[in-house]
Amino acid sequence: MTNTNSPAPRVMQIAAGAALIAGAASFFAGLATSPPQGDDSKVTYLHSLAANPFMTQLSALLLHYGNLLMGAGLLAVPLLVRGRRGGVLTLIGALLGALGLIEMSGALMSDWFHMEMGRNLPAEQAAALSDKILAHPALTLAFTPGPLVSLALVLTFVGLSRAGVIGWWSVPAVVLGYAGLLFMPYDTPILPAVGTLPMLAVMVFAGTRVLGRLRPRVVELAGLQDLADV
């Protein structure tokens, strides 16, 4: 039986839509506040974290919640599809994307470890220890989904585009934003943050669509209440 008076569906819909929007904003802020890194070497990376402990922790915290919120919110996106067209792709992509983003949120704990390794160990020793830790296959499987997230997001928004929920512009926007995340130089952290904006804009738009589905539901419930009063 369906309980039309239950607030649970509406509350969960609000939470999911808000999570996508807040997660995208938090992810952007986390990138923008990342400590500047002169080059791609592990020694330079550890030095940048150790030299800026406040910014390291702020950035890691924002990126953690950005990934976590977007992953949780993505689980509601398949509910935007009303028919069969695009439904399977959206479901598979959203489930894989949510898993990958939540995995990445846990990986941010390593920033605290790397920060303290850079502050308390000689540079070469800290870099060697980091490489040894990160070489464990199980750690990679648990916290480093790699290109899985980008592929999952592409599948999700191809499905939503096929279903007519969102325009096809969302697919190249995801690819462009992920490329910005990978290839923009991190010596100026605002650049990768800005480079990621196309992908984050798609997540925000998906969040607004999830929230936008509330209005017909509210109107429907109001109509049922009016009938009950008669």
Secondary structure, 3 states (H helix, E strand, C coil): CCCCCCCHHHHHHHHHHHHHHHHHHHHHHHHHCCCCCCCCCHHHHHHHHHHCHHHHHHHHHHHHHHHHHHHHHHCCHHHHCCCCCCHHHHHHHHHHHHHHHHHHHHHCCHHHHHHHHHHHCCHHHHHHHHHHHHCCHHHHHHHCCCCHHHHHHHHHHHHHHHCCCCCCCHHHHHHHHHHHHHHCCCCCCHHHHHHCHHHHHHHHHHHHHHHHCHHHHHHHHHHHHHHHHC
